[in-house]
Amino acid sequence: MTGIVREFVGLPSPVVGYRVRAGAGGHPCQGIYHRPAAARPRVAFIATHYNVDFSEHYLASFMAERGFGFLGWNTRFRGNEAHFLLDHALAEIGVGVRWLREQAGADMVVLLGNSGGGSLMAAYQSQATEPSVRPVTGMRPLPAVEVLPPGDLYVALAAHSGRPEVLTAWLDASVTDESDPRSTRTTRATARRSARTFSAATGPRSATAMSASPAGPWPSWTGWPARGPGTGCSRSRAAGLTCA
């Protein structure tokens, strides 16, 4: 496949009004459509993230070279995560899907859910087929989100379940001081197991390498610096052994 056409697409939003533009004149919904120059593709992908600019997505050129269309699409929440509203974002993704079908001539639209866009594009297809999204308390219902054109296929690529779930899963219950994420608590048994962990830099550690710490029964490493290499543990007279 030779030659790639990259077409800028700027469209109004069904949420903020069809006459509303940014101060410099830009449309709220924007993206770049990547396609082969030789023929109009029948299958086209669309990828959107809730915050990151996907207009020049890393897969766009690769897909266009192989005969597919690829619309890297942005809602007005690009770089504006603090004000993100799911129902509004879904309505603006629908603008891109509709453009692919009605203007780009795609017979099949593939929803690509990449990274944080995984849960977003899945939510889009769910709403398009079985509407269930309701506005945030105090916000008016959004008619546009009830008539979304569905995709024909959904692909998850390096996707996660959504930022709330990911951040919750990352919380470390062993942290003892919220202002110092390395202030974790461990047990003596855990510390001894950590001391015997193989290190690429120093080789395997054995129990004979340990001696009693001046602070008490916590193990320390004779001749090692304050932070034991390859163990994730540090020691001091005051705190004994701390494993981060």
Buried (B, 14 or more C-beta within 10 A) or exposed (E): EEEBEBEEBEBBBBBBEEEEBEEEEEBBBBBBBBBBEEEEBEBBBBBBBBBBBBBEBEBBBEBBBEBBBBBBBBBBBBEEEEEBBBBBBBBBBBBBBBBBBEEBEBEBBBBBBBBBBBBBBBBBBBBBEEEEBEBEEEEEEBEBBEEBBBBBEBBBEEBBEBBEEEEEEEEEEEBEEEEEEEBBEBEEEBBBEBBEEEEEEBEEBEEEBBEEBEBEEBBBBEEBEEEBBBBBBBBBEEEBBBBB
